[in-house]
């Protein structure tokens, strides 16, 4: 088992995670068991994104960039795309009188409503990942000083439990529980980045443990979603997503290592525009296709086909910013 596969096929894994998230957002019906499980458990794709992003953080940090350069490289990839989409999404609310000017500006700049309003989750991943980018250098500095700090994700998990059952914390933080419960997998990704960069390997018998962990975590999630929905705190399933995410990433990376080149290129293309795809696919495409009632799989396929060119155009529009990055570096 080669941990370096998580970096070697990072683009393909990003594309896989984005497609899984799309299937989650489409939303299946109970009569289609596969579609229902994908629609309910598919948000593990977010955890895969964060896990891979954590690995990427360690690679970037190990190159010894200045703090300013590190932040610039992270933010310049995310914020311009967010700003354009946020303007397209929030300005019509202001024009129609459904949102005051201050709220419109605050949402465009840093998605103010996500941080203050319960269940305001349209683009929650963007402020979440930018916040994680912000705290990543501090964590990586600690880990670089001593590997003992790698246990901090366990404290993050314990805080999720505390937040849910401490009434004061829950009253003040419940609206961002979806973000707080994803902090552990991001930090674990940074930890794993050390193994990936060192090209660590594990004996082939390790796949037995990977498969057992995958099957067990999948079984738990399916049971949660098939009969216990709304009867358990959501953070609990997100804790189960941690082993599910890691094992899926390892298994899918292994599949990509033997997949035809055309398959890898297709997933890699989706991965390249995954940020733009995420920003566009729900509010600008899927919400207009769902009312057609085409069924789960046709809706998912049509959304994928319609979103990809829009995501590619936005990606190409913003790609010249990479030249600015290089000029600043030089």
TORKOL-4160 file (C-alpha; in steps of 0.2 Angstrom, whole numbers, padded with zeros to 4 digits, m for minus):
330
<pt num="1" X="0000" Y="0000" Z="0000"/>
<pt num="2" X="0008" Y="0016" Z="m0006"/>
<pt num="3" X="0003" Y="0032" Z="0003"/>
<pt num="4" X="0011" Y="0042" Z="m0011"/>
<pt num="5" X="m0004" Y="0037" Z="m0022"/>
<pt num="6" X="m0014" Y="0050" Z="m0013"/>
<pt num="7" X="m0003" Y="0063" Z="m0020"/>
<pt num="8" X="0000" Y="0054" Z="m0037"/>
<pt num="9" X="m0019" Y="0053" Z="m0040"/>
<pt num="10" X="m0024" Y="0069" Z="m0031"/>
<pt num="11" X="m0033" Y="0077" Z="m0046"/>
<pt num="12" X="m0042" Y="0061" Z="m0050"/>
<pt num="13" X="m0047" Y="0059" Z="m0032"/>
<pt num="14" X="m0053" Y="0077" Z="m0031"/>
<pt num="15" X="m0064" Y="0074" Z="m0047"/>
<pt num="16" X="m0071" Y="0058" Z="m0039"/>
<pt num="17" X="m0075" Y="0068" Z="m0023"/>
<pt num="18" X="m0084" Y="0081" Z="m0033"/>
<pt num="19" X="m0095" Y="0068" Z="m0042"/>
<pt num="20" X="m0099" Y="0060" Z="m0026"/>
<pt num="21" X="m0105" Y="0077" Z="m0019"/>
<pt num="22" X="m0115" Y="0080" Z="m0034"/>
<pt num="23" X="m0124" Y="0064" Z="m0032"/>
<pt num="24" X="m0127" Y="0069" Z="m0014"/>
<pt num="25" X="m0135" Y="0085" Z="m0019"/>
<pt num="26" X="m0146" Y="0077" Z="m0032"/>
<pt num="27" X="m0155" Y="0068" Z="m0018"/>
<pt num="28" X="m0162" Y="0050" Z="m0021"/>
<pt num="29" X="m0178" Y="0041" Z="m0017"/>
<pt num="30" X="m0179" Y="0026" Z="m0005"/>
<pt num="31" X="m0185" Y="0015" Z="m0019"/>
<pt num="32" X="m0168" Y="0016" Z="m0027"/>
<pt num="33" X="m0157" Y="0009" Z="m0014"/>
<pt num="34" X="m0140" Y="0014" Z="m0022"/>
<pt num="35" X="m0146" Y="0032" Z="m0026"/>
<pt num="36" X="m0153" Y="0034" Z="m0009"/>
<pt num="37" X="m0137" Y="0029" Z="m0001"/>
<pt num="38" X="m0127" Y="0040" Z="m0012"/>
<pt num="39" X="m0138" Y="0055" Z="m0009"/>
<pt num="40" X="m0138" Y="0053" Z="0010"/>
<pt num="41" X="m0120" Y="0048" Z="0013"/>
<pt num="42" X="m0112" Y="0056" Z="m0002"/>
<pt num="43" X="m0107" Y="0072" Z="0008"/>
<pt num="44" X="m0092" Y="0061" Z="0013"/>
<pt num="45" X="m0085" Y="0069" Z="m0003"/>
<pt num="46" X="m0082" Y="0085" Z="0007"/>
<pt num="47" X="m0072" Y="0075" Z="0019"/>
<pt num="48" X="m0061" Y="0068" Z="0005"/>
<pt num="49" X="m0059" Y="0086" Z="m0001"/>
<pt num="50" X="m0053" Y="0092" Z="0016"/>
<pt num="51" X="m0042" Y="0076" Z="0018"/>
<pt num="52" X="m0033" Y="0079" Z="0002"/>
<pt num="53" X="m0032" Y="0098" Z="0005"/>
<pt num="54" X="m0023" Y="0094" Z="0022"/>
<pt num="55" X="m0011" Y="0083" Z="0013"/>
<pt num="56" X="m0008" Y="0097" Z="0000"/>
<pt num="57" X="m0005" Y="0109" Z="0015"/>
<pt num="58" X="0009" Y="0099" Z="0021"/>
<pt num="59" X="0018" Y="0098" Z="0004"/>
<pt num="60" X="0016" Y="0117" Z="0002"/>
<pt num="61" X="0023" Y="0120" Z="0020"/>
<pt num="62" X="0038" Y="0108" Z="0018"/>
<pt num="63" X="0044" Y="0119" Z="0003"/>
<pt num="64" X="0048" Y="0133" Z="0016"/>
<pt num="65" X="0038" Y="0147" Z="0009"/>
<pt num="66" X="0035" Y="0163" Z="0018"/>
<pt num="67" X="0019" Y="0165" Z="0027"/>
<pt num="68" X="0013" Y="0178" Z="0015"/>
<pt num="69" X="0017" Y="0168" Z="0000"/>
<pt num="70" X="0009" Y="0153" Z="0008"/>
<pt num="71" X="m0007" Y="0162" Z="0011"/>
<pt num="72" X="m0007" Y="0170" Z="m0006"/>
<pt num="73" X="m0006" Y="0154" Z="m0015"/>
<pt num="74" X="m0021" Y="0147" Z="m0005"/>
<pt num="75" X="m0032" Y="0162" Z="m0006"/>
<pt num="76" X="m0029" Y="0167" Z="m0024"/>
<pt num="77" X="m0035" Y="0150" Z="m0029"/>
<pt num="78" X="m0052" Y="0151" Z="m0019"/>
<pt num="79" X="m0057" Y="0169" Z="m0016"/>
<pt num="80" X="m0058" Y="0176" Z="m0034"/>
<pt num="81" X="m0069" Y="0162" Z="m0040"/>
<pt num="82" X="m0080" Y="0164" Z="m0024"/>
<pt num="83" X="m0081" Y="0183" Z="m0026"/>
<pt num="84" X="m0088" Y="0181" Z="m0044"/>
<pt num="85" X="m0101" Y="0168" Z="m0039"/>
<pt num="86" X="m0105" Y="0177" Z="m0023"/>
<pt num="87" X="m0109" Y="0193" Z="m0033"/>
<pt num="88" X="m0120" Y="0183" Z="m0046"/>
<pt num="89" X="m0129" Y="0175" Z="m0031"/>
<pt num="90" X="m0132" Y="0188" Z="m0018"/>
<pt num="91" X="m0134" Y="0204" Z="m0029"/>
<pt num="92" X="m0151" Y="0198" Z="m0036"/>
<pt num="93" X="m0157" Y="0197" Z="m0018"/>
<pt num="94" X="m0152" Y="0215" Z="m0014"/>
<pt num="95" X="m0160" Y="0221" Z="m0031"/>
<pt num="96" X="m0176" Y="0212" Z="m0027"/>
<pt num="97" X="m0176" Y="0219" Z="m0009"/>
<pt num="98" X="m0174" Y="0203" Z="m0001"/>
<pt num="99" X="m0157" Y="0207" Z="0007"/>
<pt num="100" X="m0151" Y="0224" Z="0014"/>
<pt num="101" X="m0136" Y="0232" Z="0007"/>
<pt num="102" X="m0124" Y="0228" Z="0022"/>
<pt num="103" X="m0129" Y="0210" Z="0022"/>
<pt num="104" X="m0126" Y="0208" Z="0004"/>
<pt num="105" X="m0109" Y="0216" Z="0005"/>
<pt num="106" X="m0104" Y="0205" Z="0020"/>
<pt num="107" X="m0110" Y="0189" Z="0012"/>
<pt num="108" X="m0100" Y="0193" Z="m0004"/>
<pt num="109" X="m0085" Y="0197" Z="0006"/>
<pt num="110" X="m0085" Y="0183" Z="0018"/>
<pt num="111" X="m0102" Y="0174" Z="0018"/>
<pt num="112" X="m0107" Y="0183" Z="0034"/>
<pt num="113" X="m0124" Y="0173" Z="0035"/>
<pt num="114" X="m0115" Y="0156" Z="0037"/>
<pt num="115" X="m0106" Y="0162" Z="0053"/>
<pt num="116" X="m0121" Y="0170" Z="0060"/>
<pt num="117" X="m0137" Y="0161" Z="0054"/>
<pt num="118" X="m0142" Y="0143" Z="0057"/>
<pt num="119" X="m0144" Y="0132" Z="0042"/>
<pt num="120" X="m0137" Y="0145" Z="0030"/>
<pt num="121" X="m0126" Y="0132" Z="0020"/>
<pt num="122" X="m0127" Y="0136" Z="0002"/>
<pt num="123" X="m0108" Y="0139" Z="0000"/>
<pt num="124" X="m0102" Y="0134" Z="0017"/>
<pt num="125" X="m0087" Y="0125" Z="0011"/>
<pt num="126" X="m0079" Y="0141" Z="0005"/>
<pt num="127" X="m0078" Y="0151" Z="0022"/>
<pt num="128" X="m0074" Y="0134" Z="0030"/>
<pt num="129" X="m0059" Y="0130" Z="0019"/>
<pt num="130" X="m0052" Y="0147" Z="0020"/>
<pt num="131" X="m0053" Y="0147" Z="0039"/>
<pt num="132" X="m0044" Y="0130" Z="0039"/>
<pt num="133" X="m0031" Y="0138" Z="0027"/>
<pt num="134" X="m0028" Y="0152" Z="0040"/>
<pt num="135" X="m0025" Y="0140" Z="0055"/>
<pt num="136" X="m0015" Y="0127" Z="0045"/>
<pt num="137" X="0002" Y="0135" Z="0047"/>
<pt num="138" X="0000" Y="0136" Z="0066"/>
<pt num="139" X="m0004" Y="0117" Z="0067"/>
<pt num="140" X="0010" Y="0113" Z="0054"/>
<pt num="141" X="0023" Y="0123" Z="0064"/>
<pt num="142" X="0018" Y="0113" Z="0080"/>
<pt num="143" X="0019" Y="0096" Z="0070"/>
<pt num="144" X="0036" Y="0101" Z="0063"/>
<pt num="145" X="0042" Y="0105" Z="0080"/>
<pt num="146" X="0036" Y="0089" Z="0088"/>
<pt num="147" X="0026" Y="0074" Z="0080"/>
<pt num="148" X="0017" Y="0073" Z="0097"/>
<pt num="149" X="0006" Y="0087" Z="0091"/>
<pt num="150" X="m0001" Y="0075" Z="0078"/>
<pt num="151" X="m0014" Y="0070" Z="0092"/>
<pt num="152" X="m0023" Y="0086" Z="0091"/>
<pt num="153" X="m0036" Y="0079" Z="0079"/>
<pt num="154" X="m0042" Y="0068" Z="0094"/>
<pt num="155" X="m0044" Y="0084" Z="0104"/>
<pt num="156" X="m0054" Y="0091" Z="0089"/>
<pt num="157" X="m0065" Y="0076" Z="0090"/>
<pt num="158" X="m0068" Y="0077" Z="0108"/>
<pt num="159" X="m0073" Y="0096" Z="0106"/>
<pt num="160" X="m0086" Y="0090" Z="0094"/>
<pt num="161" X="m0094" Y="0079" Z="0107"/>
<pt num="162" X="m0092" Y="0093" Z="0120"/>
<pt num="163" X="m0100" Y="0106" Z="0109"/>
<pt num="164" X="m0115" Y="0095" Z="0106"/>
<pt num="165" X="m0119" Y="0091" Z="0124"/>
<pt num="166" X="m0113" Y="0107" Z="0132"/>
<pt num="167" X="m0129" Y="0118" Z="0131"/>
<pt num="168" X="m0119" Y="0134" Z="0131"/>
<pt num="169" X="m0107" Y="0129" Z="0117"/>
<pt num="170" X="m0121" Y="0121" Z="0107"/>
<pt num="171" X="m0132" Y="0137" Z="0108"/>
<pt num="172" X="m0118" Y="0147" Z="0102"/>
<pt num="173" X="m0110" Y="0136" Z="0089"/>
<pt num="174" X="m0123" Y="0124" Z="0082"/>
<pt num="175" X="m0125" Y="0134" Z="0066"/>
<pt num="176" X="m0107" Y="0130" Z="0062"/>
<pt num="177" X="m0107" Y="0112" Z="0068"/>
<pt num="178" X="m0105" Y="0106" Z="0050"/>
<pt num="179" X="m0088" Y="0115" Z="0049"/>
<pt num="180" X="m0082" Y="0111" Z="0067"/>
<pt num="181" X="m0085" Y="0093" Z="0064"/>
<pt num="182" X="m0074" Y="0093" Z="0048"/>
<pt num="183" X="m0059" Y="0100" Z="0057"/>
<pt num="184" X="m0052" Y="0083" Z="0063"/>
<pt num="185" X="m0051" Y="0076" Z="0045"/>
<pt num="186" X="m0042" Y="0091" Z="0039"/>
<pt num="187" X="m0029" Y="0090" Z="0052"/>
<pt num="188" X="m0027" Y="0071" Z="0049"/>
<pt num="189" X="m0024" Y="0075" Z="0031"/>
<pt num="190" X="m0009" Y="0086" Z="0036"/>
<pt num="191" X="m0003" Y="0072" Z="0047"/>
<pt num="192" X="m0005" Y="0059" Z="0033"/>
<pt num="193" X="0004" Y="0072" Z="0021"/>
<pt num="194" X="0020" Y="0068" Z="0031"/>
<pt num="195" X="0019" Y="0049" Z="0026"/>
<pt num="196" X="0014" Y="0054" Z="0008"/>
<pt num="197" X="0029" Y="0065" Z="0006"/>
<pt num="198" X="0040" Y="0052" Z="0013"/>
<pt num="199" X="0033" Y="0040" Z="0001"/>
<pt num="200" X="0029" Y="0028" Z="0016"/>
<pt num="201" X="0023" Y="0011" Z="0011"/>
<pt num="202" X="0013" Y="m0003" Z="0021"/>
<pt num="203" X="0013" Y="m0021" Z="0019"/>
<pt num="204" X="0000" Y="m0029" Z="0008"/>
<pt num="205" X="m0009" Y="m0036" Z="0023"/>
<pt num="206" X="m0014" Y="m0018" Z="0027"/>
<pt num="207" X="m0027" Y="m0019" Z="0014"/>
<pt num="208" X="m0037" Y="m0031" Z="0024"/>
<pt num="209" X="m0038" Y="m0018" Z="0038"/>
<pt num="210" X="m0043" Y="m0005" Z="0025"/>
<pt num="211" X="m0057" Y="m0015" Z="0018"/>
<pt num="212" X="m0064" Y="m0020" Z="0035"/>
<pt num="213" X="m0064" Y="m0002" Z="0041"/>
<pt num="214" X="m0072" Y="0003" Z="0025"/>
<pt num="215" X="m0086" Y="m0010" Z="0026"/>
<pt num="216" X="m0089" Y="m0006" Z="0044"/>
<pt num="217" X="m0090" Y="0013" Z="0042"/>
<pt num="218" X="m0101" Y="0011" Z="0027"/>
<pt num="219" X="m0113" Y="m0001" Z="0037"/>
<pt num="220" X="m0114" Y="0011" Z="0051"/>
<pt num="221" X="m0118" Y="0026" Z="0039"/>
<pt num="222" X="m0131" Y="0016" Z="0029"/>
<pt num="223" X="m0139" Y="0011" Z="0046"/>
<pt num="224" X="m0139" Y="0029" Z="0052"/>
<pt num="225" X="m0147" Y="0035" Z="0035"/>
<pt num="226" X="m0159" Y="0021" Z="0032"/>
<pt num="227" X="m0168" Y="0021" Z="0048"/>
<pt num="228" X="m0161" Y="0033" Z="0061"/>
<pt num="229" X="m0161" Y="0050" Z="0052"/>
<pt num="230" X="m0166" Y="0064" Z="0064"/>
<pt num="231" X="m0163" Y="0053" Z="0078"/>
<pt num="232" X="m0145" Y="0055" Z="0081"/>
<pt num="233" X="m0134" Y="0071" Z="0081"/>
<pt num="234" X="m0126" Y="0074" Z="0064"/>
<pt num="235" X="m0108" Y="0076" Z="0071"/>
<pt num="236" X="m0109" Y="0058" Z="0076"/>
<pt num="237" X="m0110" Y="0052" Z="0057"/>
<pt num="238" X="m0096" Y="0064" Z="0053"/>
<pt num="239" X="m0085" Y="0056" Z="0065"/>
<pt num="240" X="m0089" Y="0040" Z="0056"/>
<pt num="241" X="m0085" Y="0049" Z="0040"/>
<pt num="242" X="m0066" Y="0050" Z="0045"/>
<pt num="243" X="m0062" Y="0032" Z="0043"/>
<pt num="244" X="m0074" Y="0030" Z="0028"/>
<pt num="245" X="m0065" Y="0045" Z="0020"/>
<pt num="246" X="m0048" Y="0038" Z="0023"/>
<pt num="247" X="m0052" Y="0021" Z="0017"/>
<pt num="248" X="m0061" Y="0027" Z="0002"/>
<pt num="249" X="m0047" Y="0038" Z="m0003"/>
<pt num="250" X="m0034" Y="0024" Z="m0002"/>
<pt num="251" X="m0045" Y="0011" Z="m0012"/>
<pt num="252" X="m0050" Y="0023" Z="m0025"/>
<pt num="253" X="m0032" Y="0029" Z="m0028"/>
<pt num="254" X="m0028" Y="0011" Z="m0030"/>
<pt num="255" X="m0041" Y="0009" Z="m0043"/>
<pt num="256" X="m0034" Y="0024" Z="m0052"/>
<pt num="257" X="m0017" Y="0016" Z="m0052"/>
<pt num="258" X="m0024" Y="0002" Z="m0064"/>
<pt num="259" X="m0038" Y="0012" Z="m0073"/>
<pt num="260" X="m0036" Y="0016" Z="m0091"/>
<pt num="261" X="m0028" Y="0033" Z="m0095"/>
<pt num="262" X="m0044" Y="0040" Z="m0102"/>
<pt num="263" X="m0053" Y="0037" Z="m0086"/>
<pt num="264" X="m0040" Y="0046" Z="m0076"/>
<pt num="265" X="m0040" Y="0061" Z="m0087"/>
<pt num="266" X="m0059" Y="0062" Z="m0086"/>
<pt num="267" X="m0058" Y="0062" Z="m0067"/>
<pt num="268" X="m0043" Y="0073" Z="m0067"/>
<pt num="269" X="m0052" Y="0086" Z="m0077"/>
<pt num="270" X="m0067" Y="0087" Z="m0065"/>
<pt num="271" X="m0054" Y="0088" Z="m0051"/>
<pt num="272" X="m0045" Y="0103" Z="m0060"/>
<pt num="273" X="m0062" Y="0113" Z="m0060"/>
<pt num="274" X="m0069" Y="0105" Z="m0044"/>
<pt num="275" X="m0069" Y="0122" Z="m0035"/>
<pt num="276" X="m0079" Y="0131" Z="m0049"/>
<pt num="277" X="m0090" Y="0116" Z="m0051"/>
<pt num="278" X="m0094" Y="0116" Z="m0032"/>
<pt num="279" X="m0099" Y="0135" Z="m0033"/>
<pt num="280" X="m0109" Y="0133" Z="m0049"/>
<pt num="281" X="m0118" Y="0116" Z="m0049"/>
<pt num="282" X="m0132" Y="0118" Z="m0036"/>
<pt num="283" X="m0138" Y="0136" Z="m0036"/>
<pt num="284" X="m0135" Y="0139" Z="m0055"/>
<pt num="285" X="m0139" Y="0122" Z="m0063"/>
<pt num="286" X="m0146" Y="0109" Z="m0052"/>
<pt num="287" X="m0160" Y="0120" Z="m0045"/>
<pt num="288" X="m0166" Y="0122" Z="m0063"/>
<pt num="289" X="m0165" Y="0104" Z="m0068"/>
<pt num="290" X="m0174" Y="0096" Z="m0053"/>
<pt num="291" X="m0191" Y="0103" Z="m0057"/>
<pt num="292" X="m0190" Y="0093" Z="m0073"/>
<pt num="293" X="m0192" Y="0077" Z="m0063"/>
<pt num="294" X="m0181" Y="0067" Z="m0074"/>
<pt num="295" X="m0176" Y="0054" Z="m0061"/>
<pt num="296" X="m0160" Y="0053" Z="m0050"/>
<pt num="297" X="m0147" Y="0047" Z="m0063"/>
<pt num="298" X="m0153" Y="0057" Z="m0078"/>
<pt num="299" X="m0154" Y="0073" Z="m0067"/>
<pt num="300" X="m0136" Y="0069" Z="m0060"/>
<pt num="301" X="m0129" Y="0066" Z="m0078"/>
<pt num="302" X="m0137" Y="0082" Z="m0085"/>
<pt num="303" X="m0131" Y="0092" Z="m0071"/>
<pt num="304" X="m0113" Y="0086" Z="m0073"/>
<pt num="305" X="m0114" Y="0089" Z="m0092"/>
<pt num="306" X="m0121" Y="0106" Z="m0090"/>
<pt num="307" X="m0110" Y="0112" Z="m0076"/>
<pt num="308" X="m0093" Y="0106" Z="m0083"/>
<pt num="309" X="m0091" Y="0119" Z="m0097"/>
<pt num="310" X="m0097" Y="0133" Z="m0085"/>
<pt num="311" X="m0084" Y="0128" Z="m0072"/>
<pt num="312" X="m0071" Y="0126" Z="m0086"/>
<pt num="313" X="m0075" Y="0144" Z="m0092"/>
<pt num="314" X="m0073" Y="0151" Z="m0075"/>
<pt num="315" X="m0057" Y="0142" Z="m0072"/>
<pt num="316" X="m0050" Y="0148" Z="m0088"/>
<pt num="317" X="m0056" Y="0166" Z="m0084"/>
<pt num="318" X="m0046" Y="0166" Z="m0068"/>
<pt num="319" X="m0031" Y="0156" Z="m0073"/>
<pt num="320" X="m0021" Y="0172" Z="m0078"/>
<pt num="321" X="m0020" Y="0175" Z="m0059"/>
<pt num="322" X="m0007" Y="0162" Z="m0059"/>
<pt num="323" X="0005" Y="0174" Z="m0068"/>
<pt num="324" X="0002" Y="0186" Z="m0054"/>
<pt num="325" X="0007" Y="0173" Z="m0042"/>
<pt num="326" X="0023" Y="0169" Z="m0051"/>
<pt num="327" X="0028" Y="0188" Z="m0053"/>
<pt num="328" X="0026" Y="0190" Z="m0034"/>
<pt num="329" X="0036" Y="0175" Z="m0031"/>
<pt num="330" X="0050" Y="0181" Z="m0042"/>
